[in-house]
Amino acid sequence: MLKEKDNELMVVNNNKEKIKDTNNSKILYKFYKLRRNPYIAGFGFIFLMELGDKTQLLTITLAFVYPYPIEVWLGAFLALTFLAWIGGFFGDLIARKIPKFQLKLLSVIIFIFVGILIIVTFF
């Protein structure tokens, strides 16, 4: 766990020992603060997921083909925003109704099924 005290960064480990300021602890503290913020985490993960995705390549192509790139950007922005909202809303709704163990088990089964399906279709 990281704590900030009197402009000095302290790292507190499980044994409650305090380690004075190091360069690595400052970087870890910044990541700790970022990880605790759901808005930044959501933006960062969606940004990284969508970077280089087929939808981004399609958006680039559409912006090249059509004379109004602002309209293409607005359409892509609204579509991604709407889909992210739907995913967050229904994800929360499902998580409240189904226990975590069953959700994990279901996701493992789906991923294994899709993996087997992909392997079978290639051969």
Secondary structure as UniProt FT lines:
FT   STRAND          2..5
FT   TURN            6..7
FT   STRAND          8..12
FT   TURN            14..15
FT   STRAND          18..19
FT   HELIX           23..35
FT   HELIX           38..50
FT   TURN            51..52
FT   HELIX           54..65
FT   HELIX           69..97
FT   HELIX           100..122
//
